[in-house]
Protein backbone atom coordinates (compact mmCIF):
# COMPACT_ATOMS: atom_id res chain seq x y z
CA UNK A 1 0.00 0.00 0.00
CA UNK A 2 1.46 3.33 -1.07
CA UNK A 3 2.28 6.08 1.37
CA UNK A 4 -0.27 8.89 1.64
CA UNK A 5 0.86 12.24 0.21
CA UNK A 6 1.78 14.90 2.77
CA UNK A 7 -1.05 16.83 4.37
CA UNK A 8 -1.74 20.22 2.88
CA UNK A 9 -0.04 22.93 4.94
CA UNK A 10 -2.44 25.64 6.04
CA UNK A 11 -1.63 29.27 6.80
CA UNK A 12 -3.99 29.55 9.74
CA UNK A 13 -3.56 33.26 10.31
CA UNK A 14 -4.19 34.10 6.68
CA UNK A 15 -7.23 31.84 6.54
CA UNK A 16 -8.84 33.32 9.64
CA UNK A 17 -8.02 36.85 8.55
CA UNK A 18 -9.82 36.37 5.25
CA UNK A 19 -12.75 34.83 7.08
CA UNK A 20 -13.05 37.66 9.59
CA UNK A 21 -12.71 40.42 7.00
CA UNK A 22 -15.21 38.87 4.60
CA UNK A 23 -18.18 41.19 4.32
CA UNK A 24 -20.48 39.38 1.97
CA UNK A 25 -23.90 39.20 3.66
CA UNK A 26 -25.64 35.89 4.12
CA UNK A 27 -28.57 35.61 1.75
CA UNK A 28 -29.33 31.92 2.00
CA UNK A 29 -32.17 31.27 4.45
CA UNK A 30 -34.07 28.61 2.54
CA UNK A 31 -34.67 25.17 3.97
CA UNK A 32 -32.90 22.22 2.37
CA UNK A 33 -36.03 20.75 0.87
CA UNK A 34 -36.92 24.05 -0.78
CA UNK A 35 -33.51 24.10 -2.42
CA UNK A 36 -34.12 20.60 -3.71
CA UNK A 37 -37.45 21.65 -5.20
CA UNK A 38 -35.82 24.56 -7.01
CA UNK A 39 -33.32 22.13 -8.52
CA UNK A 40 -36.05 20.02 -10.12
CA UNK A 41 -35.08 18.88 -13.63
CA UNK A 42 -31.58 20.35 -13.27
CA UNK A 43 -28.54 18.17 -13.86
CA UNK A 44 -26.16 17.47 -11.01
CA UNK A 45 -22.43 17.49 -11.60
CA UNK A 46 -22.41 13.80 -12.66
CA UNK A 47 -25.54 14.10 -14.82
CA UNK A 48 -27.80 12.74 -12.06
CA UNK A 49 -31.30 14.22 -12.07
CA UNK A 50 -32.82 15.13 -8.74
CA UNK A 51 -36.58 15.35 -9.22
CA UNK A 52 -38.93 16.26 -6.37
CA UNK A 53 -42.62 15.43 -6.15
CA UNK A 54 -44.68 16.46 -3.12
CA UNK A 55 -47.02 13.78 -1.80
CA UNK A 56 -49.70 14.01 0.88
CA UNK A 57 -47.79 12.17 3.62
CA UNK A 58 -44.16 12.72 2.65
CA UNK A 59 -41.84 14.27 0.15
CA UNK A 60 -40.72 11.72 -2.41
CA UNK A 61 -38.19 12.30 -5.14
CA UNK A 62 -36.16 10.49 -7.75
CA UNK A 63 -32.45 10.23 -8.43
CA UNK A 64 -31.63 8.39 -11.67
CA UNK A 65 -35.16 6.95 -11.75
CA UNK A 66 -34.82 5.49 -8.25
CA UNK A 67 -37.45 6.70 -5.79
CA UNK A 68 -36.57 7.92 -2.30
CA UNK A 69 -38.63 9.68 0.35
CA UNK A 70 -38.12 11.94 3.34
CA UNK A 71 -39.19 10.84 6.82
CA UNK A 72 -38.80 11.84 10.46
CA UNK A 73 -38.73 9.72 13.60
CA UNK A 74 -38.66 10.48 17.33
CA UNK A 75 -35.46 8.93 18.67
CA UNK A 76 -33.43 9.50 21.82
CA UNK A 77 -35.20 12.77 22.63
CA UNK A 78 -34.85 14.33 19.16
CA UNK A 79 -36.62 14.35 15.80
CA UNK A 80 -34.34 12.68 13.28
CA UNK A 81 -34.79 13.29 9.56
CA UNK A 82 -33.79 10.52 7.18
CA UNK A 83 -34.09 9.59 3.52
CA UNK A 84 -34.98 6.06 2.51
CA UNK A 85 -35.41 4.06 -0.70
CA UNK A 86 -34.66 0.81 -2.50
CA UNK A 87 -35.19 -2.85 -1.61
CA UNK A 88 -33.08 -5.50 0.04
CA UNK A 89 -30.69 -5.67 2.98
CA UNK A 90 -30.28 -2.28 4.69
CA UNK A 91 -27.30 -0.05 3.99
CA UNK A 92 -27.02 2.88 6.41
CA UNK A 93 -25.08 5.94 5.22
CA UNK A 94 -23.77 8.40 7.82
CA UNK A 95 -22.60 11.75 6.46
CA UNK A 96 -19.80 14.02 7.64
CA UNK A 97 -19.27 17.72 8.35
CA UNK A 98 -20.12 20.15 6.81
CA UNK A 99 -22.57 18.03 4.85
CA UNK A 100 -25.94 16.30 5.30
CA UNK A 101 -27.58 13.15 3.91
CA UNK A 102 -27.28 14.91 0.54
CA UNK A 103 -23.58 13.98 0.29
CA UNK A 104 -24.67 10.45 -0.73
CA UNK A 105 -26.82 11.62 -3.67
CA UNK A 106 -24.47 10.14 -6.31
CA UNK A 107 -24.15 6.80 -4.49
CA UNK A 108 -27.72 6.14 -3.36
CA UNK A 109 -29.31 5.18 -6.72
CA UNK A 110 -26.80 2.42 -7.47
CA UNK A 111 -27.10 1.00 -3.95
CA UNK A 112 -30.90 1.18 -4.01
CA UNK A 113 -31.02 -1.32 -6.88
CA UNK A 114 -29.97 -4.09 -4.49
CA UNK A 115 -30.31 -2.65 -0.98
CA UNK A 116 -32.62 -0.60 1.21
CA UNK A 117 -30.78 2.68 1.63
CA UNK A 118 -31.20 4.71 4.83
CA UNK A 119 -29.42 8.08 4.93
CA UNK A 120 -30.12 10.05 8.13
CA UNK A 121 -29.26 13.62 9.00
CA UNK A 122 -27.13 13.26 12.11
CA UNK A 123 -28.23 14.94 15.33
CA UNK A 124 -28.13 18.72 14.96
CA UNK A 125 -27.46 18.67 11.23
CA UNK A 126 -29.62 18.93 8.13
CA UNK A 127 -33.30 18.71 9.01
CA UNK A 128 -32.82 16.84 12.30
CA UNK A 129 -33.33 18.48 15.70
CA UNK A 130 -30.57 20.71 17.04
CA UNK A 131 -30.32 20.02 20.78
CA UNK A 132 -27.75 21.70 23.00
CA UNK A 133 -25.93 18.46 23.88
CA UNK A 134 -25.49 14.81 23.00
CA UNK A 135 -22.88 15.04 20.24
CA UNK A 136 -20.47 12.43 21.63
CA UNK A 137 -20.14 9.07 19.94
CA UNK A 138 -22.24 7.04 22.36
CA UNK A 139 -25.16 9.49 22.22
CA UNK A 140 -25.22 9.82 18.44
CA UNK A 141 -24.88 6.04 18.09
CA UNK A 142 -27.92 5.64 20.32
CA UNK A 143 -29.81 7.95 17.93
CA UNK A 144 -29.05 5.60 15.06
CA UNK A 145 -29.78 2.48 17.11
CA UNK A 146 -33.24 3.72 18.05
CA UNK A 147 -33.98 4.77 14.46
CA UNK A 148 -32.98 1.40 13.03
CA UNK A 149 -34.89 -0.42 15.77
CA UNK A 150 -38.04 1.46 14.78
CA UNK A 151 -37.43 0.49 11.17
CA UNK A 152 -36.96 -3.15 12.18
CA UNK A 153 -33.34 -3.36 10.98
CA UNK A 154 -31.06 -5.39 13.25
CA UNK A 155 -28.46 -6.48 10.68
CA UNK A 156 -27.01 -3.74 8.51
CA UNK A 157 -24.14 -2.66 6.31
CA UNK A 158 -22.84 0.58 7.83
CA UNK A 159 -20.98 3.25 5.83
CA UNK A 160 -19.67 6.47 7.38
CA UNK A 161 -17.67 9.53 6.36
CA UNK A 162 -15.83 12.19 8.39
CA UNK A 163 -17.56 12.92 11.76
CA UNK A 164 -20.05 10.18 10.93
CA UNK A 165 -17.19 7.72 11.50
CA UNK A 166 -17.30 8.32 15.25
CA UNK A 167 -21.03 7.56 15.34
CA UNK A 168 -20.50 4.44 13.22
CA UNK A 169 -17.66 3.17 15.40
CA UNK A 170 -19.63 3.69 18.61
CA UNK A 171 -22.63 1.93 17.08
CA UNK A 172 -20.57 -1.02 15.81
CA UNK A 173 -18.77 -1.37 19.16
CA UNK A 174 -22.02 -1.25 21.16
CA UNK A 175 -23.99 -3.51 18.78
CA UNK A 176 -21.45 -5.69 16.97
CA UNK A 177 -24.01 -8.37 16.09
CA UNK A 178 -26.07 -5.71 14.28
CA UNK A 179 -23.33 -4.73 11.81
CA UNK A 180 -22.44 -7.24 9.08
CA UNK A 181 -19.76 -5.01 7.57
CA UNK A 182 -18.40 -1.55 8.33
CA UNK A 183 -17.00 0.95 5.82
CA UNK A 184 -15.00 3.95 7.02
CA UNK A 185 -14.27 6.93 4.76
CA UNK A 186 -11.69 9.60 5.41
CA UNK A 187 -11.54 9.76 9.22
CA UNK A 188 -10.19 7.52 11.98
CA UNK A 189 -12.12 7.29 15.22
CA UNK A 190 -11.34 9.95 17.79
CA UNK A 191 -8.25 9.11 19.81
CA UNK A 192 -6.73 6.96 17.07
CA UNK A 193 -5.66 9.59 14.56
CA UNK A 194 -2.29 9.16 12.84
CA UNK A 195 0.54 10.84 14.80
CA UNK A 196 0.56 14.60 14.26
CA UNK A 197 -2.59 14.64 12.13
CA UNK A 198 -4.71 16.67 14.54
CA UNK A 199 -2.04 19.37 14.78
CA UNK A 200 -2.14 19.75 11.00
CA UNK A 201 -5.93 20.00 10.94
CA UNK A 202 -6.13 23.48 12.46
CA UNK A 203 -9.92 23.64 12.51
CA UNK A 204 -10.13 20.91 15.15
CA UNK A 205 -8.93 23.32 17.83
CA UNK A 206 -10.79 26.27 16.35
CA UNK A 207 -14.12 24.45 16.32
CA UNK A 208 -13.70 23.33 19.92
CA UNK A 209 -13.34 26.89 21.23
CA UNK A 210 -16.52 28.02 23.05
CA UNK A 211 -18.67 30.53 21.12
CA UNK A 212 -15.84 32.00 19.01
CA UNK A 213 -16.49 29.94 15.85
CA UNK A 214 -20.18 30.86 15.88
CA UNK A 215 -19.35 34.54 16.32
CA UNK A 216 -16.77 34.66 13.53
CA UNK A 217 -18.81 32.69 10.98
CA UNK A 218 -22.21 34.32 11.60
CA UNK A 219 -23.41 35.76 8.30
CA UNK A 220 -20.37 34.27 6.54
CA UNK A 221 -21.38 30.63 6.54
CA UNK A 222 -21.00 30.23 2.80
CA UNK A 223 -17.55 31.78 2.71
CA UNK A 224 -16.32 29.65 5.58
CA UNK A 225 -17.79 26.32 4.51
CA UNK A 226 -16.78 26.78 0.88
CA UNK A 227 -13.13 26.81 1.96
CA UNK A 228 -13.51 23.20 3.13
CA UNK A 229 -15.33 21.98 0.02
CA UNK A 230 -12.51 23.38 -2.11
CA UNK A 231 -10.02 21.08 -0.39
CA UNK A 232 -11.17 18.43 -2.85
CA UNK A 233 -8.68 17.08 -5.40
CA UNK A 234 -11.31 18.14 -7.92
CA UNK A 235 -12.87 21.34 -6.53
CA UNK A 236 -15.62 21.17 -9.16
CA UNK A 237 -16.93 17.91 -7.69
CA UNK A 238 -19.04 19.93 -5.26
CA UNK A 239 -20.94 22.44 -7.39
CA UNK A 240 -22.15 25.87 -6.40
CA UNK A 241 -25.70 24.47 -6.26
CA UNK A 242 -24.50 21.72 -3.93
CA UNK A 243 -22.88 24.31 -1.68
CA UNK A 244 -26.14 26.26 -1.63
CA UNK A 245 -27.92 23.14 -0.43
CA UNK A 246 -25.48 22.55 2.42
CA UNK A 247 -25.31 26.20 3.42
CA UNK A 248 -29.10 26.44 3.59
CA UNK A 249 -28.96 23.87 6.40
CA UNK A 250 -25.90 25.12 8.24
CA UNK A 251 -26.98 28.76 8.14
CA UNK A 252 -30.33 27.88 9.75
CA UNK A 253 -30.61 28.79 13.46
CA UNK A 254 -28.30 26.54 15.46
CA UNK A 255 -26.85 24.84 12.39
CA UNK A 256 -23.25 26.02 12.70
CA UNK A 257 -23.25 25.58 16.46
CA UNK A 258 -24.43 21.96 16.14
CA UNK A 259 -21.63 21.24 13.69
CA UNK A 260 -19.04 22.68 16.05
CA UNK A 261 -20.49 20.64 18.93
CA UNK A 262 -19.28 17.45 17.25
CA UNK A 263 -15.72 18.74 17.62
CA UNK A 264 -16.33 19.96 21.18
CA UNK A 265 -17.47 16.45 22.07
CA UNK A 266 -14.16 14.93 20.92
CA UNK A 267 -12.70 14.74 24.47
CA UNK A 268 -15.79 12.86 25.67
CA UNK A 269 -15.73 10.56 22.64
CA UNK A 270 -12.04 9.88 23.15
CA UNK A 271 -12.62 8.66 26.70
CA UNK A 272 -15.49 6.49 25.49
CA UNK A 273 -13.30 5.07 22.73
CA UNK A 274 -10.57 4.07 25.16
CA UNK A 275 -13.06 1.73 26.78
CA UNK A 276 -14.63 0.53 23.54
CA UNK A 277 -11.24 -0.23 21.97
CA UNK A 278 -10.44 -2.78 24.68
CA UNK A 279 -12.46 -5.16 22.53
CA UNK A 280 -11.64 -4.87 18.83
CA UNK A 281 -14.48 -4.75 16.32
CA UNK A 282 -15.24 -8.29 15.11
CA UNK A 283 -16.88 -7.50 11.76
CA UNK A 284 -14.93 -6.95 8.50
CA UNK A 285 -13.95 -3.30 8.09
CA UNK A 286 -13.09 -1.53 4.84
CA UNK A 287 -11.24 1.79 4.96
CA UNK A 288 -11.25 4.18 2.02
CA UNK A 289 -8.71 7.00 2.12
CA UNK A 290 -8.37 9.65 -0.57
CA UNK A 291 -5.07 9.61 -2.42
CA UNK A 292 -4.70 13.33 -1.69
CA UNK A 293 -5.94 13.16 1.90
CA UNK A 294 -5.61 10.39 4.51
CA UNK A 295 -4.51 7.74 2.03
CA UNK A 296 -3.09 4.64 3.77
CA UNK A 297 -2.92 6.37 7.17
CA UNK A 298 -6.60 5.63 7.70
CA UNK A 299 -6.00 1.89 7.25
CA UNK A 300 -3.09 1.87 9.71
CA UNK A 301 -5.15 3.72 12.30
CA UNK A 302 -8.23 1.50 12.05
CA UNK A 303 -6.15 -1.62 12.63
CA UNK A 304 -5.85 -0.42 16.22
CA UNK A 305 -9.58 -0.82 16.87
CA UNK A 306 -10.68 -3.68 14.56
CA UNK A 307 -9.55 -7.25 13.90
CA UNK A 308 -10.27 -7.60 10.18
CA UNK A 309 -9.34 -4.43 8.29
CA UNK A 310 -8.67 -4.02 4.61
CA UNK A 311 -7.64 -0.69 3.12
CA UNK A 312 -8.13 0.96 -0.25
CA UNK A 313 -6.64 4.24 -1.46
CA UNK A 314 -9.08 6.12 -3.67
CA UNK A 315 -7.14 7.50 -6.64
CA UNK A 316 -7.61 11.10 -7.77
CA UNK A 317 -9.63 11.99 -4.68
CA UNK A 318 -9.27 14.24 -1.70
CA UNK A 319 -11.46 14.19 1.40
CA UNK A 320 -14.86 14.20 -0.31
CA UNK A 321 -14.91 10.69 -1.79
CA UNK A 322 -18.71 10.38 -2.28
CA UNK A 323 -18.62 13.62 -4.29
CA UNK A 324 -15.26 13.21 -6.03
CA UNK A 325 -15.23 9.49 -6.89
CA UNK A 326 -18.76 8.07 -6.49
CA UNK A 327 -18.07 5.63 -9.32
CA UNK A 328 -15.07 4.16 -7.51
CA UNK A 329 -16.91 4.10 -4.18
CA UNK A 330 -19.93 2.27 -5.63
CA UNK A 331 -17.70 -0.46 -7.07
CA UNK A 332 -15.79 -0.91 -3.83
CA UNK A 333 -18.99 -1.10 -1.78
CA UNK A 334 -20.56 -3.62 -4.14
CA UNK A 335 -17.45 -5.80 -4.03
CA UNK A 336 -17.08 -5.59 -0.25
CA UNK A 337 -20.75 -6.27 0.49
CA UNK A 338 -20.89 -9.28 -1.86
CA UNK A 339 -17.79 -11.03 -0.50
N, C-alpha and C positions, 0 to 999 in steps of 0.2 A: 504494500500500500504506500502510495507516494506521500511525501511530506506536504503538509498544508502550506500554502504561501504565507508570507508574513502578514500579520494584521496591519490594516491601514493605520498609519499614524495620524492622529487628530490634533490640530491646533485648538485646544480647548478655549483659550482666551479669545481667539479670533471668532470661533463659532458662537460663543455666548455673546460677544459684542455685537455681531450681526443680528442675532436674535433679539437682543434688547433694543437695538436702535431701529428695528423694523417698524414701520409705521403704517403698514397696509391694514386697513380695518377689516375685521371679520364680517363677512357678508353671508356666510353659510349657516343658516339656522333651520334647514329643512330636516325632517326625519329621514332615516335611511330608506324606508319603504317608499317615500315620496320620490327620492332620487331614483330608485329602481323603476318607478312608474314612468318618470320622464325619459328613461333610457329605453323605453319600449321600442322594438324594431331596430335599434342601433346595434352596430357590430362592436363586440369587444375586441381587445387587442389580438386575440387569436381566432377571430372570425366566429366566435361563439355568440349566438343571439340570446338575449335575456328578456323574455317576453312575460309581461305581468297581466294577469286577469283576476279581477276582484270577484270573489264568491261571497255567498251570504255568510258562511261560518268561518271562512279563513281567507287568506290571500295566497292563491296558487299561481305558479309561474312555470315557465319552461326554459330550460337551457339545453340547446341541441336536441330539441324534441323530447326531452325527458322531463317529466312533471315533478315538481317539488311544491311544498306548501309550508307556510309559516304557522307556528304554534307557540303557545305559552303554557307553562306548568308551574304550579306552586311547589317549590322544593326548598328545604332547609331554610325557611324563613324569607325566601325571595321569590320573585316571579322570573323564571328563566325562559328566554326566547330561544327557539331552535327551529331549524329547517330540516325537513325530512322528505325522502322520496326513494323510489326504487323498490326492489324485491330481493329477498334472500337473507343470508346471514348479515347481522348488523355490523357496519363499519362506523365508528364514532370518530369524528374529526374535530380536534381542539385547536383553535386558532392561537396566534400570538399577538404581541403588541408591536405597533399600534394598528391592529387590524380587527376584523370581526369574522363571523362565519363566512363572509363574502370572499375571504382569501382563497376558499376552496372552489370557487365558481368554475374554474377550468378543469378541475379534477372530478367533481361530483357526477357529471353525466356519464362518464365512462364507468365509474364505480357502480352507479345505479343500475346498470344493465345486469349486474350479477349479485348486487348486495343491496340491503336497506341502508341508506346513508342517513346518518344523524349528525347535523352540524350545529351545535349550540353556540350562542353568544355567552362567553364566560361571565361570571358574576361581575357586575359593574360596567360591562362593556356592551357595545351594540345596543340592542333593545331589551336587554335584561336589566333587572333592578340594580340600583347603585347604592348599596348600603355603606355605612361608615366603616365597617370592619369585616373580617372574615376572608381575607385575601391570601392567607397562608395555604400551603399545599393540602393539608388535611381537610380544611374547611371547603376549599373549592372542589376537592375530590368527593366530598360528601354530597355537594350539589349534583355532581354527575351521577353518583351512585343512586341517589333518590330519583333523578330523572329517568335513568335506565330501568330502575325497578318499576316505576309507573308504566313504562312502555313494555314491560315484560321481557326485557333483554338481560339475561344473566350469563351470556357467553359471547364476547364481542372481539372484534379486531379494533385496536385502539391506535390512532395516529395523532401525533401532536407536534406542534411547531412553536419555537420560541418560549414565551412564558407558559404556554399550554403544556410544555414538557413537564413542568413541576406538578401540575394537576394530574397529568397522566401517570407519572411515577408514583405519586401518593396513592392514586386509585389502584394501580397494579400491585403495589406493595400491600395495601389493605385488603384487596380482593383478588388474590392471584388466580383463584379458580375461575374467575369471571373473565379473564383476559386470555384469549387463545394466542394472540401474537401482538407485540407492541412495536410501533414504529416511531422513532425519535428523529425530528428534523431540527438541526441547527441550534441546539442548546443542550448542554449537559444539565443534570439536576443541580440544584443549588447546593453548594458545599463540595462539589466534585468537578469544578471547572479546571481546565488545564492550568498549570502554573503560570501566574502573571497575566492571565487573560482578563480578569476583572479590573486590573489596573489600566489596561489598554482601553477598556470599554468605559469611557469617562462618564457616560450618562447613568451608569449604575449608582454612583455616589450622588450625582446631581438629583436624580429622581427620588432618592431616599431622604433628601433634606426636607424638613417640615415646611409646608406652605410656599416656599420659595419657587419651586417649579410652576405651581399654579399661578402665582403672581406674575412671573416673567412671561408665561405663554398665553395669558388671558388676552383674547382678541388677536392673537398671532398663531393660532393653532395650525393653520394651514402652512405657514412658513416653517414652523418648527417641525411638524411631522413630515413634511416633504423632504427635509434634509435626510431623514432616515430611509425613506423609500428610494432615494437616489443613491444609496449605498449598493444598489444592485449591480451586478456585473453588466447587465443590460438595463440601464435606467428607464428605457421605454417600455419595459415589461409591465410596469404599473402606470397606467395612463392617467391623464389629468382627470378624466371622468371617474376613474377608480379612486383617485385621491379625494375627489369631491364626496364620494360615497363614504369613505372612512372619516373624513373631517366632519361630515354632517352628524356622525355619531359622537365623536370625541369632543366636538365643540358644544354639544348639548350640556345642560346643567349637570355638573358632577362627573362628566365624561373624562376629562383630563385627570382629575383627582383620582378617580377609580383606577385609571391606568398606572398612575404613580404608586398607588397603594400596593400593587403587586410587588414592586421593588422594595417598598418599605417593609413588606412582610418577609423579605429574604432572611433576616436573622432568625425569625421564628421557624421558617421552613427549613433552614439549615439544621437547627436543633432537632426538628422532627426527623430529618433525613438521617442524622447520625444513628438514631434508633432503628429506623426502617432498614438501613443498609447492613445491619447486623445479620440479616437474612437476605441473601441475594435473590433477585427476581428469578423465578423458575422458568418462565415462558421464553420462547425465542424472541430476541430483540434485534431489530434492524435499525442501524443508524445511517442517516443520510446527511453528509456535510458538503456544503458548497465548495467547489474548487477554490473560489476566491473568498472564502470565509473560514469556517471551522475546519473544513477538510477532514483529515484523518484524526485530528485531535478529539473530535466528538467520539469516535470509536474507542480510542484509548481511555477516555474518561468513563464511558458507560460500562466498560469491563469491570470497573470497581464496584458496581452495584447490581450486576446481572451475570448469570452463569453462562448463557448462550447468546453471544453477541456477534453479529456479523456487520461489517461496515462497508459502505459504498460512498465514494466521492462523486458528487454530481458535477460533471464537466460543464464549463461555461456558465457557472451559476455563482451568485453571491449568496446573501442570506435568505432571499425571498424565493425559495425553491418552487412552491406551488404557483407562483406568478412567472418566474423566469424559465423553469423547465418542467411544466406540467406533463409534457409528453414523456419525459424520462421518468418522472415520479410515478405516473400511471403504470408504466411497464414494470417498474421495480415492485410496486405494491401488488400487482397481479401475480408476479412470479413468487413473491414472498408468501402471499396468502394461499397460493395453490400448492406449495411444497408440502 
